[in-house]
Amino acid sequence: MIKVVFFAALREQLNCNELSVSSDNLTTVGDLKAQLANKDDKWQQIFANSALLSAVNHDMVNSEEPIKSGDEVAFFPPVTGG
């Protein structure tokens, strides 16, 4: 199982703090994003955003990052500043 955690506005938009996902057939963060996008239209819109940030076990990563059972994957909305 992979623990998936959502932060900031994503948590509110998805109405979900965290969930567990089977690691079967998931080898990268990109695979996980694609699987989550299949949940419904709202999830698809959020995970289609190329600016979405992700971390595996507290390290910021890109979509090609390998994942495995026992990992924690976190998703963050794009950060803006000014």
C-alpha distances in whole Angstrom, upper triangle without the diagonal:
4,7,9,13,16,20,23,25,21,20,23,24,20,21,17,16,13,10,6,5,5,5,8,11,10,12,14,14,16,14,12,15,16,14,14,18,18,18,21,24,23,20,22,24,22,20,23,25,25,26,22,21,18,16,14,14,17,19,20,19,20,18,19,17,14,10,8,5,6,8,9,11,14,17,20,23,26,28,32,35,38
4,6,10,13,16,20,21,18,17,21,21,18,19,15,14,10,8,6,5,6,6,10,12,9,11,11,11,14,12,9,12,15,12,12,16,17,16,20,22,21,18,19,22,19,17,20,22,22,22,19,17,14,13,10,11,14,15,16,16,17,15,16,14,12,8,7,5,5,5,6,7,10,13,17,20,22,25,28,31,35
4,7,10,13,17,19,16,14,18,19,16,16,13,11,7,6,5,7,9,10,13,15,13,14,14,12,15,14,11,13,16,14,13,16,18,16,20,22,20,17,19,21,18,17,20,21,21,21,18,16,13,12,10,10,12,14,16,16,17,16,18,15,14,11,10,9,7,6,5,6,8,11,15,18,21,23,26,29,33
4,7,10,14,15,12,11,15,15,12,13,10,9,5,5,6,7,10,11,14,16,13,14,13,11,13,13,9,10,13,12,10,13,15,14,17,19,17,14,16,18,15,13,17,17,18,18,14,13,10,10,9,10,12,14,14,14,15,14,16,15,14,11,12,11,10,9,6,5,6,8,11,14,17,19,23,26,29
4,7,10,12,10,8,12,13,11,12,8,6,4,7,9,11,14,15,18,19,16,18,16,13,15,16,12,12,16,15,12,15,17,16,18,19,17,14,17,18,14,14,17,17,18,17,13,12,10,10,10,11,11,13,13,14,16,16,18,16,17,14,15,15,13,11,7,6,5,6,9,12,15,17,20,23,27
4,7,8,6,5,9,10,8,9,7,5,6,9,12,13,17,18,21,21,18,20,17,14,16,17,13,12,16,15,12,14,17,15,16,17,14,12,15,15,12,12,15,15,16,15,11,10,10,11,12,13,13,15,14,15,16,16,19,18,19,17,18,18,17,14,11,9,6,5,6,9,12,14,17,20,24
4,6,6,5,8,10,10,11,9,7,9,12,15,17,21,21,24,25,22,22,20,16,18,20,16,15,18,18,15,17,20,18,19,19,16,14,17,16,13,14,17,15,17,14,11,10,10,11,14,14,13,15,14,16,17,17,21,19,21,19,21,21,19,17,13,11,7,6,5,7,11,12,15,17,21
4,5,6,7,9,11,11,11,9,12,15,19,20,24,25,28,28,25,26,23,19,20,22,19,17,21,21,18,18,21,20,20,20,16,15,18,17,13,15,18,15,17,15,12,12,13,14,17,18,16,17,16,18,19,20,23,22,24,23,25,25,23,20,17,15,11,9,7,7,10,10,13,15,18
4,5,5,6,9,10,10,11,13,16,20,21,25,25,28,28,25,26,24,20,20,22,19,17,20,20,17,17,20,18,18,17,13,13,16,14,11,13,16,14,16,14,11,12,14,16,19,20,19,20,18,19,20,20,24,23,25,24,26,26,25,22,19,16,13,10,8,7,10,11,12,15,18
4,5,5,6,8,8,9,11,13,16,17,21,22,24,24,22,23,20,17,17,19,16,13,16,16,13,13,16,15,15,14,11,10,12,11,8,10,13,12,14,13,10,11,12,14,17,18,17,19,17,18,18,17,21,21,22,21,23,23,22,20,16,14,11,8,7,6,10,12,14,18,21
4,6,5,6,5,5,8,11,15,17,20,22,24,25,22,24,22,18,19,20,17,15,18,17,14,15,17,15,16,16,12,11,15,14,11,13,16,15,18,16,13,13,14,15,17,18,17,19,18,19,20,20,23,22,24,22,23,23,21,19,16,14,11,9,9,9,13,15,17,20,23
4,6,5,7,8,11,14,18,19,23,25,27,28,25,27,25,21,22,23,20,18,20,20,16,16,19,16,16,16,12,12,15,14,12,14,17,16,19,18,15,16,17,19,21,22,21,23,21,23,23,23,26,26,27,25,27,26,25,23,19,18,14,13,12,11,15,16,18,20,23
4,6,8,10,13,15,18,19,23,24,26,26,24,26,24,20,20,21,18,16,18,18,14,13,16,14,13,12,8,9,12,11,9,12,14,14,17,16,13,15,16,19,21,23,22,23,22,22,22,21,25,25,26,25,26,26,26,23,20,18,15,12,12,10,14,16,17,21,23
4,5,8,10,11,15,16,19,21,23,23,21,24,22,18,18,19,16,14,15,15,11,11,13,11,10,11,7,7,11,11,9,11,14,14,17,17,14,15,16,18,20,21,21,23,21,21,21,20,23,23,24,22,24,23,23,21,18,16,14,11,12,12,15,18,20,23,26
4,7,9,11,15,17,20,22,25,26,23,26,24,21,22,22,18,17,19,17,14,15,16,13,13,14,11,11,14,14,12,15,18,18,21,20,17,18,18,20,21,22,22,24,23,24,24,23,26,26,27,24,25,24,23,22,19,17,15,14,14,14,18,20,22,25,28
4,6,8,11,13,17,19,22,23,21,23,22,18,20,20,16,15,17,16,12,14,15,13,14,15,12,11,15,15,13,14,18,18,20,20,16,17,16,17,18,19,19,21,21,22,22,21,24,23,24,21,22,21,20,18,15,14,12,12,13,14,18,20,22,25,28
4,7,11,13,17,19,22,23,21,23,21,18,20,20,16,16,19,17,14,16,18,15,17,18,15,14,17,18,15,16,19,19,21,20,16,16,15,15,16,16,16,19,19,20,21,21,24,22,23,20,21,19,18,16,13,12,10,10,12,14,17,19,22,24,28
4,7,10,14,15,18,20,18,20,18,16,18,17,14,14,17,15,12,15,17,14,17,19,16,14,17,18,15,15,19,19,21,20,16,16,14,14,14,14,15,18,18,19,20,19,22,20,20,17,17,16,14,13,10,10,9,10,12,15,18,20,23,26,30
4,7,10,12,15,17,15,18,17,15,17,16,12,13,15,13,11,14,15,13,15,18,16,14,16,19,16,15,19,20,22,22,18,17,15,15,15,15,16,19,19,19,20,19,21,19,19,16,15,14,13,12,10,10,10,12,15,17,21,23,26,29,33
4,7,9,12,14,13,15,16,14,16,15,11,13,15,12,11,15,15,14,17,20,19,16,18,21,18,17,21,22,23,23,19,19,16,15,14,14,17,19,20,19,20,19,20,18,17,13,13,10,10,10,9,10,12,14,17,20,23,25,29,32,35
4,6,9,11,9,12,13,12,14,12,9,11,12,9,9,13,13,12,16,19,18,15,17,19,18,16,19,21,22,22,19,19,16,16,14,15,18,19,20,19,19,17,18,17,15,12,11,9,10,10,10,10,12,14,18,20,23,26,29,32,36
4,5,8,8,11,13,13,15,12,10,13,14,10,11,15,15,14,18,21,21,18,19,22,21,18,21,23,24,25,22,21,18,18,16,17,20,21,22,20,20,18,18,17,15,11,10,8,10,11,12,12,15,17,21,23,26,29,32,35,39
4,6,5,8,10,11,13,10,9,12,13,11,12,16,16,16,20,23,23,19,20,23,21,18,21,23,23,24,21,20,17,16,14,15,18,19,20,18,18,16,15,14,11,8,6,5,9,9,11,12,15,17,21,23,26,28,32,35,39
4,6,8,11,13,14,11,10,14,14,11,14,16,16,17,20,23,24,20,20,24,23,20,22,24,24,26,23,23,20,19,17,19,22,22,23,20,20,17,17,16,13,11,9,8,12,13,15,15,18,20,24,26,28,31,34,38,41
4,6,9,12,12,8,9,12,11,10,13,15,14,16,20,22,23,19,19,22,22,18,20,22,22,24,22,22,19,19,17,19,22,22,22,19,18,15,15,15,12,11,10,11,14,14,16,16,19,20,23,25,27,30,34,37,40
4,6,8,9,5,6,10,10,9,11,14,14,16,19,21,21,18,17,20,19,16,18,20,19,21,19,18,15,16,14,16,19,18,18,16,15,12,11,11,9,7,8,9,12,12,13,12,15,16,20,22,24,27,30,33,37
4,7,8,6,8,11,12,11,14,16,17,19,22,24,24,20,19,22,21,17,19,20,19,21,19,18,15,15,12,15,18,17,17,14,13,10,9,8,6,5,7,10,13,11,13,12,16,17,20,22,24,26,30,33,36
4,5,5,7,9,10,11,13,14,16,18,21,22,22,18,17,20,18,14,16,17,15,17,15,14,11,12,10,13,16,14,14,10,9,7,6,5,4,5,8,11,13,11,12,10,13,14,17,19,20,23,26,29,33
4,5,5,6,9,10,11,12,15,16,19,20,19,15,15,17,15,11,13,14,13,14,12,11,8,9,8,12,13,12,11,8,7,5,6,6,6,6,10,12,14,11,11,8,10,10,13,15,16,19,23,26,29
4,5,5,6,9,10,10,13,15,17,18,18,14,13,15,13,10,11,12,11,13,11,11,10,12,12,16,17,16,14,11,8,4,6,8,9,10,13,15,17,14,14,11,13,12,14,16,17,20,23,26,30
4,5,5,6,9,10,11,13,16,17,18,14,13,16,15,11,12,15,14,16,14,15,13,14,13,17,19,18,16,14,12,8,9,10,9,9,11,13,16,14,14,12,14,14,17,18,20,23,26,29,33
4,5,5,6,9,10,12,14,16,16,12,12,15,13,10,12,14,14,16,13,13,11,12,12,15,16,16,15,13,12,9,11,11,10,9,11,12,14,12,12,9,11,11,14,16,18,21,25,28,31
4,5,5,6,9,10,13,13,13,9,9,11,10,6,8,10,11,13,10,11,10,12,13,16,17,17,15,13,11,8,11,12,12,12,14,16,17,14,13,10,11,9,12,13,15,19,22,25,29
4,6,5,7,9,11,12,13,10,8,11,11,7,9,12,12,15,13,14,13,16,16,19,21,20,18,16,14,10,12,14,14,14,16,17,19,17,17,14,15,13,16,17,18,22,25,28,31
4,5,5,7,10,12,13,10,9,13,12,10,12,14,15,18,15,16,15,17,16,19,21,21,20,18,16,13,15,15,15,13,15,15,17,16,16,13,15,14,17,18,20,24,27,30,34
4,5,6,8,10,10,7,7,11,10,7,10,13,14,16,13,15,13,15,16,18,20,20,19,17,16,13,16,16,16,15,16,16,18,16,15,12,13,11,14,15,18,21,24,28,31
4,6,7,8,8,5,4,7,8,6,8,11,13,15,13,15,14,17,18,21,22,22,20,19,17,14,16,18,18,17,19,20,21,19,18,15,15,13,15,15,17,21,23,27,30
4,6,8,9,7,6,10,11,9,11,14,16,19,16,19,18,20,21,24,25,25,23,22,20,17,19,20,20,19,20,20,22,21,20,17,18,16,18,19,21,25,27,31,34
4,7,8,6,7,11,11,10,13,15,18,20,17,19,18,21,21,24,25,26,24,23,21,19,21,22,22,20,21,20,22,21,19,17,17,16,18,18,21,25,27,31,34
4,6,5,6,9,10,11,12,15,18,20,17,20,20,23,24,26,27,28,26,25,23,20,23,24,25,23,24,24,25,24,22,20,19,17,19,18,21,24,27,30,33
4,5,5,6,9,10,10,13,16,18,16,20,20,23,25,28,28,28,26,25,23,20,24,25,26,25,26,27,28,26,24,21,20,18,19,17,20,23,25,28,31
4,5,5,6,9,10,12,15,16,14,17,18,21,23,26,26,26,24,23,22,20,23,24,25,24,26,26,27,25,22,19,18,15,16,14,17,20,22,25,28
4,5,5,6,8,10,13,15,12,15,15,18,20,22,22,23,21,20,19,17,20,21,22,20,22,22,23,21,19,16,15,12,14,13,16,19,21,25,28
4,6,5,6,9,12,14,12,15,16,19,21,24,24,24,22,20,18,16,19,20,21,21,23,23,25,22,21,18,17,14,15,14,16,20,22,26,29
4,6,5,7,10,12,11,14,16,19,22,25,24,24,22,20,18,16,20,21,23,23,25,26,27,24,22,19,17,14,14,12,14,18,19,23,26
4,5,6,9,10,8,11,13,16,18,21,21,21,18,18,16,14,18,19,21,20,23,24,24,22,19,16,14,10,11,9,11,14,17,20,23
4,5,8,9,7,10,11,14,16,19,19,19,16,15,13,11,15,16,18,17,20,21,22,19,17,14,13,9,11,10,12,15,18,22,25
4,6,9,8,12,13,17,19,22,22,21,18,17,14,12,15,17,19,19,22,24,25,22,21,17,16,13,13,12,13,16,18,22,25
4,5,6,9,12,16,18,22,21,20,17,15,13,12,16,17,20,20,23,25,26,23,21,17,15,12,11,9,9,13,15,18,21
4,6,8,11,14,17,21,20,18,15,13,10,10,13,15,18,19,22,25,25,22,20,17,15,12,12,10,9,13,15,18,21
4,6,10,13,16,19,18,17,13,12,10,11,14,16,19,20,23,25,25,22,20,16,14,11,9,8,6,9,11,14,17
4,7,10,14,17,15,15,11,11,10,10,14,14,17,17,20,22,22,19,16,13,10,7,6,5,5,9,12,15,19
4,7,11,13,12,11,8,8,8,9,13,12,15,15,19,20,20,16,14,11,8,6,5,6,6,9,12,15,19
4,7,10,9,8,6,6,7,8,11,10,12,12,15,17,16,13,10,7,6,5,6,9,10,12,15,18,22
4,6,6,5,4,5,8,10,12,9,11,10,13,15,14,10,8,6,5,7,8,12,13,14,18,20,24
4,5,5,7,7,9,10,11,8,9,8,10,12,11,7,6,5,6,9,12,15,16,18,21,24,27
4,6,9,10,13,14,15,11,11,10,11,12,9,6,5,6,8,11,14,17,19,19,23,25,29
4,7,9,13,15,16,13,14,13,14,15,13,10,8,8,8,11,12,15,16,17,20,22,25
4,6,10,13,13,10,12,12,15,16,15,11,10,9,9,11,12,16,16,16,20,21,25
4,7,10,12,10,12,13,16,18,17,13,12,10,9,10,10,13,13,13,17,18,22
4,7,8,6,9,11,14,17,17,13,12,10,10,10,12,14,14,15,18,21,24
4,6,6,9,11,15,18,19,15,14,11,12,11,12,14,13,15,18,21,24
4,6,8,10,14,17,18,15,14,11,12,11,13,15,15,17,20,23,27
4,6,9,13,16,18,15,15,13,15,14,17,18,18,20,24,26,30
4,7,10,14,15,12,12,10,13,13,16,18,18,20,24,26,30
4,7,11,12,10,12,11,14,15,18,21,21,23,27,30,33
4,7,9,7,9,8,12,14,17,20,21,24,27,30,34
4,6,6,9,10,14,16,20,23,25,27,30,33,37
4,6,9,11,14,17,21,24,26,28,32,35,38
4,7,10,13,16,20,23,26,27,31,33,37
4,6,10,13,16,20,22,24,27,30,33
4,7,10,13,17,19,21,24,27,30
4,7,10,14,16,18,21,24,28
4,7,10,13,14,18,21,24
4,7,10,12,15,18,22
4,6,8,12,15,18
4,6,9,13,16
4,7,10,13
4,7,10
4,7
4
